[in-house]
């Protein structure tokens, strides 16, 4: 499993547990930049694994 894949899985688990979080909060919890979170959210949305809303998912 790649680092990006593991991070995206953790991101999905956070969203499932919390019901939705802002990009800044996801970045803080994952220890990455907001840009990284936005890229991960875009990829997960492209895969049909989540639905994004303004400011988070």
C-alpha atoms as a printed R data frame, in Angstrom:
   type eleno elety resid chain resno       x      y      z
1  ATOM     1    CA   UNK     A     1   0.000  0.000  0.000
2  ATOM     2    CA   UNK     A     2   1.416  3.389 -0.958
3  ATOM     3    CA   UNK     A     3   1.642  6.273  1.472
4  ATOM     4    CA   UNK     A     4  -0.997  8.193 -0.501
5  ATOM     5    CA   UNK     A     5  -3.332  5.185 -0.502
6  ATOM     6    CA   UNK     A     6  -2.953  4.731  3.255
7  ATOM     7    CA   UNK     A     7  -3.547  8.453  3.858
8  ATOM     8    CA   UNK     A     8  -6.673  8.439  1.690
9  ATOM     9    CA   UNK     A     9  -7.982  5.422  3.574
10 ATOM    10    CA   UNK     A    10  -7.394  7.232  6.874
11 ATOM    11    CA   UNK     A    11  -9.121 10.302  5.436
12 ATOM    12    CA   UNK     A    12 -12.180  8.220  4.529
13 ATOM    13    CA   UNK     A    13 -12.248  6.675  8.002
14 ATOM    14    CA   UNK     A    14 -12.148 10.128  9.605
15 ATOM    15    CA   UNK     A    15 -15.021 11.299  7.420
16 ATOM    16    CA   UNK     A    16 -17.093  8.219  8.215
17 ATOM    17    CA   UNK     A    17 -16.517  8.667 11.952
18 ATOM    18    CA   UNK     A    18 -17.188 12.415 11.988
19 ATOM    19    CA   UNK     A    19 -19.806 12.701  9.244
20 ATOM    20    CA   UNK     A    20 -17.858 15.435  7.452
21 ATOM    21    CA   UNK     A    21 -14.939 17.749  8.180
22 ATOM    22    CA   UNK     A    22 -13.450 20.925  6.780
23 ATOM    23    CA   UNK     A    23 -10.304 20.702  4.699
24 ATOM    24    CA   UNK     A    24  -8.250 22.538  7.345
25 ATOM    25    CA   UNK     A    25  -9.361 20.123 10.060
26 ATOM    26    CA   UNK     A    26  -8.582 17.100  7.889
27 ATOM    27    CA   UNK     A    27  -5.117 18.526  7.187
28 ATOM    28    CA   UNK     A    28  -4.488 19.101 10.897
29 ATOM    29    CA   UNK     A    29  -5.584 15.596 11.863
30 ATOM    30    CA   UNK     A    30  -3.604 13.922  9.085
31 ATOM    31    CA   UNK     A    31  -0.503 16.086  9.557
32 ATOM    32    CA   UNK     A    32  -0.397 17.209  5.926
33 ATOM    33    CA   UNK     A    33  -1.023 20.429  4.016
34 ATOM    34    CA   UNK     A    34  -4.467 21.576  2.933
35 ATOM    35    CA   UNK     A    35  -3.271 21.240 -0.678
36 ATOM    36    CA   UNK     A    36  -2.546 17.547 -0.072
37 ATOM    37    CA   UNK     A    37  -6.003 17.063  1.428
38 ATOM    38    CA   UNK     A    38  -7.619 18.833 -1.536
39 ATOM    39    CA   UNK     A    39  -5.745 16.553 -3.967
40 ATOM    40    CA   UNK     A    40  -6.769 13.478 -1.979
41 ATOM    41    CA   UNK     A    41 -10.405 14.623 -1.833
42 ATOM    42    CA   UNK     A    42 -10.406 15.251 -5.589
43 ATOM    43    CA   UNK     A    43  -9.013 11.772 -6.262
44 ATOM    44    CA   UNK     A    44 -11.491 10.087 -3.906
45 ATOM    45    CA   UNK     A    45 -14.343 12.007 -5.524
46 ATOM    46    CA   UNK     A    46 -13.102 10.970 -8.982
47 ATOM    47    CA   UNK     A    47 -13.183  7.355 -7.784
48 ATOM    48    CA   UNK     A    48 -16.759  7.843 -6.551
49 ATOM    49    CA   UNK     A    49 -15.781  7.161 -2.926
50 ATOM    50    CA   UNK     A    50 -17.037 10.480 -1.509
51 ATOM    51    CA   UNK     A    51 -18.940 13.643 -2.323
52 ATOM    52    CA   UNK     A    52 -17.238 16.966 -1.763
53 ATOM    53    CA   UNK     A    53 -18.907 20.122 -0.500
54 ATOM    54    CA   UNK     A    54 -17.513 23.649 -0.350
55 ATOM    55    CA   UNK     A    55 -14.736 23.686  2.252
56 ATOM    56    CA   UNK     A    56 -14.467 19.942  2.887
57 ATOM    57    CA   UNK     A    57 -16.216 16.616  2.457
